[in-house]
């Protein structure tokens, strides 16, 4: 008698995704003692989730983070691994985890603040694998602008039902940045902020105090050759700030917020001014009116090349997503040539508010 082939319930889901039936076994191919799971089409293979945690960052205890991630995996009925990157090994751990995700089709998840998210995102982008985010930073601009919960437990709960979505990222000298990259005063501010946080703890109040102290101090002035849109300008500025985050531009009242939605990134240059006028700019930014200041110039671009004027061999201090380093010019800022695949929660329907 000709055997009857009964289609597995998950075949309908596979067909809706344009996948072959053969990717899911039919009922007669399964052991009689093991009923097929109803969500077999959507559940990842064991260890398909790889979480990377910077063991040296923040006040978040290693064991507490482990328990939090393991509890979330268990509650979701998922399997995964957790990698704690020791000091100085974050990039290497990220690269290895991304390579494993690429090989088995898994998802790479960053757990931490801006620096950790940046390192994991860069590895995920290079490997072409999907990124998940569990934010543990101070401001969490990247998570907030993409509707990712800023509470770690809520972010973990949302992770397993999220969908891969292409999002724009920037690059500076070939390295991905998610939120911003900058030269001049802003890198100085970040270094001072980390020094304050190491003494006083991580909080928005400490970050604000550090920013105020830096802005009221002595500032170096940069003379830069800036090339974009086929033209080169020589400018004097205290900082060149490049942003890929709509929320950050909106908060200070700059029109480049819309550039990110149009496939471009925004730039802000601050003309040299004294400390007290700098305080006035800080207040304008706090009230969302920085775009009204005559000492601030902003524009958007797809690719921009920056060099120190008449000092081409000099190293320049560069910051991206909270990390500060020195690089040799030129410094190339650009929209990354392809998007990052990011796990995003589904947007609420209008009838759900």
C-alpha positions, 0 to 999 in steps of 0.5 A: 500500500502506498504510504500516506505522507502527513504534512507537519504543522510547521510546513505551513509556516515554512511555506509562508516564509518561502522555505522548502517543506523538506526543512521540517520532518513530516510526522511519519519521520518522527519517533512515535514516542516524541510528539513534534513541537508546535513551534518547531519552525521558529525555535532556534537550534541549541546554542543559537543565541550567543551573549557577549558581556564585557566583564570589565564594564560597569557595576553590573555583577558578572554572576547577576548578569549570568543569572539574568540571561539564563533565567530569560533563556529558560523562561523563553524555552531557548538555549544559548551561551554566555561569553564574558570578555576579560579586559583587553579581550572584548574585540577578540571574543566578539569576533569569535562569537560572530564567526560561530553565529555565522557558521550556525545561523545564530544570533549575537547579543550584546549585553552592556553599555555603549562600548560593549554594544559597539564592539559586538555590533562591529563584529556582527556587521563584519560577519553578516549575522543578526545582532540583539541588544540588552542595554546596560548603559547610562543614556542608551541612545541606540536602544531607545531610538530603536524601541528596545527596552532600556530595562535589561529584563524587559529587553531580554523578554522582548529579544526572543519575539523580535524580528531581524530588521535592517538599520543604518550604521555609520563607519569611521576609518572602517569601524562601525559606530551606532550613535556618534563619532567625533574629534576635538572637545567631545573626546576630551569630554568622554575621557573626563566623564570616565574618570569621574565615573570611576570615582563617583559611579555611573549615573546621569548626574555624574555624567552631567557634572563631568560635562560641565567641568570639561566645557568650562575648562581650557579647550584645544582648537582644531584646524581641519581640512574637511572634504565632502560633496566634492568640496574641501573647506578649511575650518577652525573648530573646537569639536567635530561631532558626527551622529547617526542617532535621530534621538540625540539630534532631536534632544538638542534641537538640531535639524539633522535628526531627519538625515538618519531617516534619509540614508545620511548622517549628521555633523556638527561643528562648533566655532571656537568660543570662550568658556562662558559662551560654552556654558550658554551652548550647554543650556541651549542644548538642554532646552533643545535649542542648540540649532539656534546658536550662531556659533554652531554649524550643522549639515548632513553627508554620506561620506566625509574625509577630515585631515588636520590642516598642515599637520598631516602626520600628527595623530588625532584623538577620535571617539566613537560610541564612548570609546576614545583612541588616537588615529593617524589621519585622514579620518573617514566618516561615512554611512556604512555600505550595507545595513546592520541586521538588528533584532527589533520588537514589533511596533505596537498597532495603532489600535493598541496605542 
